[in-house]
Amino acid sequence: MGEFWPVKDVLAHLEGRWRVERAVRDLKSGEEGRFSGTTVFSPIEDGGGGLLHDESGTFVWRGVARPAERKLRFLPGTPAGTSDVRFADGRPFHDLDLRTGRHVARHPCSADLYRGEFTVLDQDHWRTVWRVGGPAKDLVLTTDYTREPGPSGAQG
């Protein structure tokens, strides 16, 4: 097996339920937090062929556990097999092309820049590492996704 696992069609690959573990490190303060939860990629019911990314779980920061959630829209991209990732309100976030098993994306947010590296390790494991830098933030967010077994986590 090579270092990365190529994905022919990112939307078909991601559909289902994934266990999520995220480490958040503030490089300025040295503080660390953790998110644990699930992400479900389910078909968007608008006929466009995209997936709704629905993440929920618990985020622990400075010893305080809080519920956390976010929603994204993974739409069919160009070329075929890629995705155009958008925030829940439709604003552009980043592109996603995992045909080589690895992708780097960028997203400017005010004066900060988010640089995300996506790697597919095998059929049931993938990782994102976001490096956020700028005047407001200096963070590294490392997220590991593991496909959950069973009908809701089975790859199509």
C-alpha positions in Angstrom: 0.0 0.0 0.0 1.3 3.5 -0.9 1.4 6.5 1.4 -2.0 7.8 0.1 -5.1 6.0 -1.1 -6.5 7.5 -4.3 -10.3 8.1 -4.3 -12.0 8.1 -7.7 -15.1 9.9 -6.5 -14.9 11.9 -3.3 -18.7 12.1 -2.8 -19.2 8.4 -3.2 -16.3 7.7 -0.9 -17.4 10.0 1.9 -21.1 9.1 2.1 -21.9 7.4 5.4 -21.1 7.8 9.0 -17.6 8.6 10.4 -16.2 8.7 13.9 -14.2 12.0 14.4 -11.3 12.7 16.7 -9.8 16.3 16.5 -6.9 17.8 18.3 -6.7 21.6 18.5 -3.5 23.2 19.4 -3.0 27.0 20.0 0.6 27.7 19.0 0.6 31.0 20.7 -0.6 29.9 24.2 0.4 26.2 24.0 -3.2 25.2 25.0 -4.7 22.1 23.6 -8.3 21.0 23.1 -10.1 17.9 21.8 -13.3 17.2 19.8 -14.9 13.8 19.8 -18.0 13.0 17.8 -19.4 11.8 14.5 -19.8 13.2 11.0 -22.6 11.9 8.8 -22.4 12.6 5.0 -25.9 12.2 3.7 -27.4 13.0 0.3 -28.7 16.6 0.0 -32.3 16.3 -1.1 -32.3 19.0 -3.8 -31.5 16.7 -6.7 -28.0 18.2 -7.2 -26.1 15.1 -6.1 -24.2 16.7 -3.2 -23.7 15.6 0.4 -24.6 17.3 3.7 -21.8 17.1 6.2 -23.3 17.1 9.7 -20.8 17.0 12.5 -21.7 16.8 16.2 -19.9 15.9 19.4 -18.2 17.3 22.4 -15.4 19.9 22.4 -13.2 20.1 25.5 -11.2 23.4 25.9 -9.5 24.5 29.1 -11.1 21.6 30.9 -14.6 22.6 29.9 -16.7 20.2 27.8 -19.3 21.8 25.5 -21.5 20.4 22.7 -20.3 21.4 19.3 -21.6 21.0 15.8 -21.2 22.2 12.2 -22.7 21.7 8.8 -21.1 21.9 5.4 -22.3 21.2 1.9 -20.1 19.0 -0.3 -21.3 19.7 -3.9 -20.2 17.9 -7.1 -17.0 19.7 -8.4 -15.3 20.1 -11.7 -13.7 17.9 -12.8 -15.9 14.9 -12.1 -15.0 13.0 -8.9 -14.1 16.2 -7.0 -16.1 18.4 -4.6 -16.9 22.1 -4.1 -17.1 22.4 -0.3 -19.4 25.2 1.0 -20.5 26.5 4.4 -24.1 25.7 5.4 -25.2 29.1 4.1 -23.7 28.5 0.7 -20.6 30.6 1.0 -17.5 29.0 -0.7 -15.1 27.2 1.7 -12.6 25.1 -0.4 -12.3 22.6 -3.3 -11.5 19.0 -2.6 -9.8 16.6 -5.0 -8.8 13.3 -3.5 -8.0 11.5 -6.8 -4.4 11.1 -5.8 -5.3 10.5 -2.1 -4.0 13.9 -1.1 -5.1 17.5 -1.5 -4.1 20.9 -0.2 -6.8 23.7 0.0 -6.7 27.3 1.2 -9.4 29.5 2.6 -8.9 33.2 3.6 -11.0 34.2 6.6 -10.7 37.9 7.3 -6.9 38.5 7.8 -6.2 34.8 8.7 -5.4 32.1 6.2 -6.6 28.5 6.6 -4.4 25.9 4.8 -5.8 22.4 4.9 -4.1 19.2 3.9 -6.4 16.2 3.3 -5.0 12.7 3.1 -6.8 9.4 2.6 -5.0 6.6 4.4 -7.2 3.7 3.2 -10.9 3.0 2.4 -11.9 3.6 6.0 -9.5 6.3 7.3 -8.7 9.8 6.3 -7.2 12.9 7.9 -7.3 16.6 7.7 -4.7 19.0 9.1 -5.7 22.7 9.1 -3.0 25.2 9.8 -4.6 28.6 10.7 -2.3 31.6 10.8 -2.8 35.3 10.9 -3.2 38.2 13.4 -6.3 36.6 15.1 -5.3 32.9 15.1 -2.3 30.6 15.3 -3.7 27.1 15.4 -3.2 23.5 14.2 -6.3 21.3 13.9 -5.7 17.6 13.2 -8.8 15.5 12.5 -8.9 11.8 12.1 -12.0 10.2 10.5 -12.8 6.4 10.8 -15.7 4.9 8.9 -18.2 3.4 11.3 -19.2 -0.2 10.4 -22.8 -1.1 9.4 -25.4 0.1 7.0 -25.1 3.8 7.9 -21.3 3.7 7.5 -21.0 1.4 4.6 -19.3 2.8 1.5 -21.6 2.8 -1.6 
